[in-house]
Structure formats: C-alpha cells, structure tokens
C-alpha cells in the first residue's frame, strides 16, 4: 500500500504584497526653510546690535521668518501626504502620528515659553527663546521622522539643527540670529542639494 504525498500549495496564492510608500521628496520643504532662516534670521541679525547693518522695522524679520516657516511646513506636509498614497495601513498610521507630533511639540513649546517668561517677568526673553526653541523642536522632530523613514539625511539634519539651535542660546542678539542664519540656513541649503542626490541614488538602485 502506497501513501499519497500531501498536495503542494500553488505558488502565488498568498495575500497580495502591499506596496511600500514612495519616498518623501523634501527638496521643496528644505528650500522653503532655508529661505525662512536666511531671510528671517538674516534680517534680524543685520538689524540688531549696537551698529546694525540694516535699518529695518522690528516686525519685518519676524514676518519674513513666519511666512517662510509656514511655507516650509505646508510643503513638508504636502510631500508627506503625497508619499502616503497607496501605502499600507501601518505606514499611514506612522505618518499621522508624526504629523500630530508637530502640533503637540509646538504647543508644548508655546506653553513653556509663555510660562517661563511670565514667571520670570521677562517678556523680552521670547525674542530669544522662540527662534532657538523652534529650531530645537524641529531638529528633534526630524530625528524621529528620519528614524521612522530610515532617511539618514533627514536624521542628520535633525541632529545638526537641535545642537546648533541649543548652542545659539549662548549668544545675545544679534549673535544668536547670525548662528541660526549661517548654521541653520546653510544646513537647509546643503540638505536641499543632498536630497536631490539621495533621490537619484534611490531611483538608480536595483529593485527587488
């Protein structure tokens, strides 16, 4: 008496493979943040101090910085949402959690600065804490995003922004703004160029 071997399951009958999300193209966001740093912090640096280089109204550097940062945030959010099209549910959830982290982090920063300046009765500290604090928060968020997306460039930029923004607190105006202009704006400009090279390398890499 012979035994019949068990049937071999046909190949390819498993669940369909989910498509990985496309890479986030950060070039537009990086360029927007670079302009925000170079124009906003640059204008603040040039118009502060005992011998200011430019005579600008006090609201203009803040307006330039705010407009640039808002543009960068919108571009970053648009790029992130575009990359999520067709992504599996866990990847979409990660993206949403990262987006919520931005809101929570800046809300916490606003509460901390408001409370600190109120307790110390030193509202003038806001002009120092907001520029440096926002750079620190963005850097830490980039660290998280870079780790989740396995993007070494984004991760490295986050380290640089966090460290230089914290170090900038050691300087008074206009030194603080010069540090943020050169270190922050320069880093974003360099990251814009490196991001293009990173995306090209991913396109040229063999797909499995």
C-alpha positions as CSV (number, residue, x, y, z in Angstrom):
1,X,0.0,0.0,0.0
2,X,1.5,3.3,-1.0
3,X,0.7,6.7,0.6
4,X,-0.1,9.7,-1.4
5,X,2.1,12.7,-0.7
6,X,0.3,15.9,0.5
7,X,-0.5,18.3,-2.2
8,X,1.9,21.1,-2.7
9,X,0.2,24.5,-2.4
10,X,0.3,26.5,-5.6
11,X,2.8,29.3,-5.8
12,X,1.5,32.8,-5.6
13,X,-1.8,32.1,-3.8
14,X,-0.8,34.1,-0.7
15,X,-2.1,37.5,0.2
16,X,-1.1,40.2,-2.3
17,X,2.0,42.2,-1.3
18,X,1.4,45.7,-0.1
19,X,3.1,48.5,-1.9
20,X,5.6,50.5,0.1
21,X,5.0,54.2,0.2
22,X,7.0,56.4,-2.1
23,X,10.0,58.3,-0.7
24,X,9.2,61.7,0.8
25,X,10.8,64.4,-1.5
26,X,11.9,67.0,0.9
27,X,13.6,69.4,-1.6
28,X,10.8,72.0,-1.7
29,X,10.4,72.0,2.1
30,X,14.1,72.2,2.7
31,X,14.3,75.2,0.3
32,X,11.4,76.9,2.0
33,X,13.0,76.5,5.4
34,X,16.4,77.7,4.0
35,X,14.8,80.9,2.8
36,X,13.0,81.4,6.1
37,X,16.3,81.1,8.0
38,X,18.4,83.1,5.6
39,X,15.8,85.9,5.2
40,X,14.1,85.9,8.6
41,X,17.1,85.3,10.9
42,X,19.4,87.1,8.5
43,X,17.2,90.2,8.6
44,X,17.0,90.0,12.4
45,X,20.8,89.7,12.6
46,X,21.5,92.6,10.3
47,X,19.1,94.9,12.1
48,X,20.1,94.2,15.7
49,X,23.1,95.2,17.7
50,X,24.9,98.5,18.5
51,X,25.8,99.1,14.9
52,X,23.1,97.4,12.8
53,X,23.9,96.8,9.1
54,X,20.3,97.5,8.0
55,X,17.6,99.8,9.5
56,X,14.5,97.6,9.3
57,X,11.2,97.8,11.2
58,X,11.1,95.4,14.1
59,X,8.1,93.5,12.6
60,X,9.8,92.7,9.3
61,X,12.3,90.0,10.3
62,X,9.5,88.2,12.3
63,X,7.2,88.4,9.3
64,X,9.8,87.0,6.9
65,X,10.6,84.2,9.3
66,X,7.0,83.4,10.0
67,X,6.0,83.4,6.3
68,X,9.0,81.2,5.4
69,X,8.3,78.7,8.2
70,X,4.6,78.5,7.3
71,X,5.5,77.8,3.7
72,X,8.0,75.2,4.6
73,X,5.5,73.4,6.9
74,X,2.9,73.3,4.2
75,X,5.4,72.0,1.6
76,X,6.6,69.3,4.1
77,X,3.1,68.2,4.9
78,X,2.1,68.1,1.2
79,X,5.2,66.0,0.4
80,X,4.5,63.6,3.3
81,X,0.8,63.1,2.3
82,X,1.8,62.5,-1.4
83,X,4.2,59.8,-0.3
84,X,1.4,58.0,1.7
85,X,-0.7,57.3,-1.4
86,X,-1.1,53.5,-1.7
87,X,0.9,52.9,1.5
88,X,-0.1,50.1,3.9
89,X,-2.1,51.0,7.0
90,X,0.9,50.8,9.4
91,X,2.9,53.3,7.3
92,X,-0.1,55.7,7.1
93,X,-0.6,55.5,10.9
94,X,3.1,56.4,11.4
95,X,2.7,59.4,9.1
96,X,-0.3,60.6,11.0
97,X,1.4,60.2,14.4
98,X,4.4,62.2,13.1
99,X,2.1,64.9,11.9
100,X,0.4,65.1,15.3
101,X,3.8,65.2,17.0
102,X,4.5,68.6,15.2
103,X,1.3,70.1,16.7
104,X,1.9,68.7,20.2
105,X,5.6,69.8,20.2
106,X,5.0,73.4,19.2
107,X,2.0,73.6,21.6
108,X,4.3,72.5,24.4
109,X,6.9,75.0,23.3
110,X,4.4,77.8,23.3
111,X,3.2,76.9,26.8
112,X,6.8,76.6,28.1
113,X,7.9,79.9,26.7
114,X,4.8,81.7,27.9
115,X,5.0,80.2,31.4
116,X,8.7,80.9,31.7
117,X,8.6,84.5,30.6
118,X,5.6,85.1,32.8
119,X,7.1,83.6,36.0
120,X,10.4,85.5,35.4
121,X,8.5,88.6,34.4
122,X,10.8,88.9,31.4
123,X,8.7,89.0,28.2
124,X,11.8,90.1,26.2
125,X,13.1,86.6,26.5
126,X,10.6,85.5,23.9
127,X,12.7,87.1,21.2
128,X,15.5,84.6,22.1
129,X,13.5,81.5,23.2
130,X,11.3,81.3,20.2
131,X,14.0,81.3,17.4
132,X,16.2,78.9,19.3
133,X,13.4,76.8,20.7
134,X,11.6,76.3,17.4
135,X,14.9,75.2,15.8
136,X,15.4,72.7,18.7
137,X,11.9,71.3,18.3
138,X,12.2,71.0,14.5
139,X,15.5,69.2,14.9
140,X,14.1,66.7,17.4
141,X,11.1,66.0,15.2
142,X,13.4,65.5,12.2
143,X,15.3,62.9,14.3
144,X,12.0,61.0,14.8
145,X,11.0,61.3,11.2
146,X,14.4,60.2,9.9
147,X,14.4,57.2,12.2
148,X,10.8,56.1,11.1
149,X,11.5,56.7,7.4
150,X,15.1,55.4,7.5
151,X,16.3,58.6,6.0
152,X,19.8,59.3,7.2
153,X,20.0,62.8,5.6
154,X,16.8,63.9,7.5
155,X,18.1,62.3,10.7
156,X,21.5,64.0,10.4
157,X,19.9,67.4,9.6
158,X,17.8,67.0,12.8
159,X,20.9,66.4,14.9
160,X,22.6,69.5,13.4
161,X,19.5,71.7,13.9
162,X,19.0,70.5,17.5
163,X,22.6,71.1,18.5
164,X,23.1,74.4,16.8
165,X,19.8,75.8,18.0
166,X,20.6,74.9,21.6
167,X,24.1,76.3,21.2
168,X,22.7,79.6,19.9
169,X,21.2,80.3,23.3
170,X,24.8,81.1,24.5
171,X,24.8,84.2,22.3
172,X,22.9,87.5,22.7
173,X,21.3,89.2,19.7
174,X,22.5,89.6,17.0
175,X,24.9,86.7,17.6
176,X,22.0,84.3,18.1
177,X,20.5,85.2,14.8
178,X,23.8,85.0,13.0
179,X,24.3,81.5,14.3
180,X,20.8,80.5,13.2
181,X,21.2,82.1,9.8
182,X,24.6,80.5,9.0
183,X,24.2,77.2,10.7
184,X,20.5,76.6,10.2
185,X,20.0,78.3,6.8
186,X,23.3,76.9,5.4
187,X,22.3,73.4,6.6
188,X,18.9,73.6,4.9
189,X,20.5,74.8,1.7
190,X,23.1,72.0,1.7
191,X,20.3,69.4,2.6
192,X,18.3,70.6,-0.5
193,X,21.2,69.7,-2.8
194,X,21.9,66.4,-0.9
195,X,18.2,65.5,-1.1
196,X,18.3,65.6,-4.9
197,X,21.3,63.3,-4.9
198,X,19.7,60.9,-2.4
199,X,16.5,60.6,-4.5
200,X,18.6,59.9,-7.7
201,X,20.5,57.2,-5.9
202,X,17.3,55.5,-4.8
203,X,16.0,55.7,-8.4
204,X,19.2,54.1,-9.7
205,X,19.3,51.4,-7.0
206,X,18.1,47.9,-8.2
207,X,14.6,47.0,-7.2
208,X,13.9,43.5,-5.8
